[in-house]
Amino acid sequence: MSLVRFVARRFRNRGNGDLEDVVQVGTIGLIKAIDRFDVMREVEFTSFAIPYIVGEMKRFFRDTTWAVHVPRRLQELRAASPKARNHSPPRSATART
C-alpha cells in the first residue's frame, strides 16, 4: 500500500479526484500487477507494478474529468489520433498527377 500512496502523491493536485479515491484506484492497479507478476522474469516487483498503478490512475482521471461522458473507446481514439498524424504517407504517394 505504501507503493500506491507513493505513486498517488504524484497526482494529488490533478483534477478533482480526492487522494483516497486515487489510492483506491491505484490499489486496483496493484492487484492487477500482483496477478500478472512472474518471478521467473527476474524483474523487480516495484519496477513491474508502478506502470500498472500509474495506468489505472491515469485512466481514472481520464474517465472522471470530461465534462460530458465520452465512451473510453472514443477517448482512446482521440489520444491515438496525433500519433497517426505523425506517421503520414510520403508526399509522392499522396500527390495526384
C-alpha positions, 0 to 999 in steps of 0.5 A, spaced: 500 500 500 505 504 501 507 503 493 500 506 491 500 512 496 507 513 493 505 513 486 498 517 488 502 523 491 504 524 484 497 526 482 494 529 488 493 536 485 490 533 478 483 534 477 478 533 482 479 526 484 480 526 492 487 522 494 483 516 497 479 515 491 486 515 487 489 510 492 483 506 491 484 506 484 491 505 484 490 499 489 486 496 483 492 497 479 496 493 484 492 487 484 492 487 477 500 487 477 500 482 483 496 477 478 500 478 472 507 478 476 512 472 474 518 471 478 521 467 473 522 474 469 527 476 474 524 483 474 523 487 480 516 487 483 516 495 484 519 496 477 513 491 474 507 494 478 508 502 478 506 502 470 500 498 472 498 503 478 500 509 474 495 506 468 489 505 472 490 512 475 491 515 469 485 512 466 481 514 472 482 521 471 481 520 464 474 517 465 472 522 471 474 529 468 470 530 461 465 534 462 460 530 458 461 522 458 465 520 452 465 512 451 473 510 453 473 507 446 472 514 443 477 517 448 482 512 446 481 514 439 482 521 440 489 520 444 491 515 438 489 520 433 496 525 433 500 519 433 497 517 426 498 524 424 505 523 425 506 517 421 503 520 414 504 517 407 510 520 403 508 526 399 509 522 392 504 517 394 499 522 396 500 527 390 495 526 384 498 527 377 
